[in-house]
Amino acid sequence: MKLAVFASLLMILPFQAVAGSCVGKRVDVWVISGHDLTGDGLQDPDPYVKVTIGSETKHTKTIYGNAYPVWYEKLQFKKASSDMMKIDVWEADEGLRGDDDHLGTCMEQLKSGGKQWHKIVCTTTNDGTVKLFYKCF
């Protein structure tokens, strides 16, 4: 009897580990807002956010002249190829230089939770933050 129970657990445990993975599942990411983001010198920033899962990258629109942007933008990854999500916060430079400023990067281990939304607060340089939610299903 003990052998049968042990054998049953060995069959179930690997499937439980896979069930928590987002690989092969759809991942919806809502980029909500930023707080206290920085820009170039005295100007207000022109922030945007890039989200990467595996080799696929999506980005929000740029919010011009706002240290407290509200994107409320959905980024959808139809079939995730990784359980890691990279969040890059950028400040757009539309002037002569044309090179955007990197404000910070956060890495998040994705967790499958069915209908549960997972909150992320990504802290940037100079203690700015960007708030996101995601779920994979």
C-alpha positions as CSV (number, residue, x, y, z in Angstrom):
1,M,0.0,0.0,0.0
2,K,2.8,2.4,0.9
3,L,4.5,1.7,-2.4
4,A,1.3,2.5,-4.3
5,V,0.9,5.8,-2.5
6,F,4.6,6.7,-3.1
7,A,4.3,5.8,-6.8
8,S,1.1,7.9,-7.1
9,L,2.9,10.9,-5.6
10,L,5.8,10.5,-8.0
11,M,3.3,10.7,-10.9
12,I,1.5,13.8,-9.5
13,L,4.4,16.0,-8.3
14,P,6.0,16.6,-11.8
15,F,2.6,17.7,-13.1
16,Q,2.2,20.1,-10.2
17,A,5.5,21.8,-11.0
18,V,4.5,22.2,-14.7
19,A,1.1,23.6,-13.7
20,G,2.7,26.7,-12.2
21,S,4.5,27.5,-15.4
22,C,3.4,30.2,-17.9
23,V,5.4,28.7,-20.8
24,G,3.0,28.0,-23.7
25,K,0.2,30.0,-22.1
26,R,-1.2,33.4,-22.9
27,V,0.2,36.2,-20.7
28,D,-1.8,39.5,-20.3
29,V,0.2,42.4,-18.9
30,W,-1.5,45.7,-17.8
31,V,1.0,48.5,-17.5
32,I,-0.9,50.9,-15.2
33,S,1.0,53.9,-14.1
34,G,4.3,55.5,-13.2
35,H,5.2,57.5,-10.1
36,D,8.0,60.1,-9.7
37,L,9.9,59.2,-12.9
38,T,12.8,61.4,-14.0
39,G,13.7,63.1,-17.2
40,D,16.6,65.1,-18.7
41,G,17.6,67.9,-16.5
42,L,14.8,70.3,-15.8
43,Q,12.3,68.8,-18.2
44,D,9.5,66.4,-17.3
45,P,10.2,62.9,-18.7
46,D,8.6,61.3,-21.7
47,P,8.4,57.7,-20.3
48,Y,7.4,54.4,-21.9
49,V,7.7,50.8,-20.8
50,K,9.0,47.8,-22.7
51,V,8.0,44.3,-21.5
52,T,9.9,41.2,-22.8
53,I,8.9,37.6,-22.3
54,G,11.3,35.2,-24.0
55,S,12.2,36.7,-27.3
56,E,9.0,38.7,-27.7
57,T,9.0,42.4,-26.7
58,K,6.1,44.8,-26.6
59,H,5.9,48.4,-25.5
60,T,3.5,51.1,-24.3
61,K,2.9,54.4,-26.0
62,T,5.1,57.3,-24.8
63,I,3.5,59.7,-22.4
64,Y,5.0,63.1,-23.1
65,G,6.0,65.6,-20.3
66,N,4.8,63.6,-17.3
67,A,6.6,62.2,-14.3
68,Y,3.3,60.5,-13.2
69,P,2.1,58.9,-16.4
70,V,-1.0,56.7,-16.7
71,W,-0.8,54.2,-19.5
72,Y,-3.5,51.7,-18.5
73,E,-2.3,49.7,-21.5
74,K,-2.7,46.0,-22.1
75,L,0.2,44.1,-23.7
76,Q,-0.7,40.5,-24.7
77,F,1.7,37.7,-25.3
78,K,-0.2,34.9,-27.0
79,K,2.2,32.0,-26.2
80,A,4.9,32.7,-23.6
81,S,8.2,31.0,-24.3
82,S,9.7,31.8,-20.9
83,D,8.7,32.1,-17.2
84,M,10.8,35.3,-16.9
85,M,9.4,38.8,-17.6
86,K,11.8,41.7,-18.2
87,I,10.4,45.2,-17.6
88,D,12.4,48.1,-19.0
89,V,11.4,51.7,-18.2
90,W,12.6,54.3,-20.7
91,E,12.6,58.1,-21.2
92,A,12.2,59.1,-24.8
93,D,14.6,61.7,-26.3
94,E,13.0,63.2,-29.3
95,G,15.5,66.0,-29.7
96,L,18.9,66.2,-31.4
97,R,20.5,63.2,-29.7
98,G,17.7,60.7,-30.4
99,D,19.0,58.2,-27.8
100,D,16.5,57.3,-25.2
101,D,17.5,57.2,-21.5
102,H,17.2,53.9,-19.6
103,L,15.5,54.5,-16.2
104,G,15.6,50.9,-14.9
105,T,15.0,47.2,-15.4
106,C,13.1,44.7,-13.3
107,M,13.0,41.0,-13.7
108,E,9.9,39.0,-12.6
109,Q,9.4,35.2,-12.3
110,L,6.0,34.5,-13.9
111,K,3.5,32.4,-11.9
112,S,0.4,30.8,-13.3
113,G,-2.6,31.5,-11.2
114,G,-5.6,31.0,-13.4
115,K,-7.8,34.0,-12.9
116,Q,-5.5,35.6,-10.3
117,W,-3.8,38.9,-11.3
118,H,-0.2,39.4,-9.9
119,K,0.9,42.9,-9.0
120,I,4.4,44.2,-9.8
121,V,5.9,47.4,-8.7
122,C,9.1,48.1,-10.6
123,T,11.5,50.5,-9.0
124,T,13.6,52.7,-11.3
125,T,16.7,54.8,-10.8
126,N,16.0,57.8,-8.5
127,D,13.3,55.7,-6.7
128,G,10.6,56.2,-9.4
129,T,8.1,53.3,-9.8
130,V,6.0,51.7,-12.5
131,K,3.0,49.6,-11.5
132,L,1.9,46.6,-13.6
133,F,-0.4,43.6,-13.2
134,Y,-0.2,40.3,-15.1
135,K,-1.8,36.9,-15.3
136,C,-1.1,33.8,-17.5
137,F,-3.7,31.3,-18.5
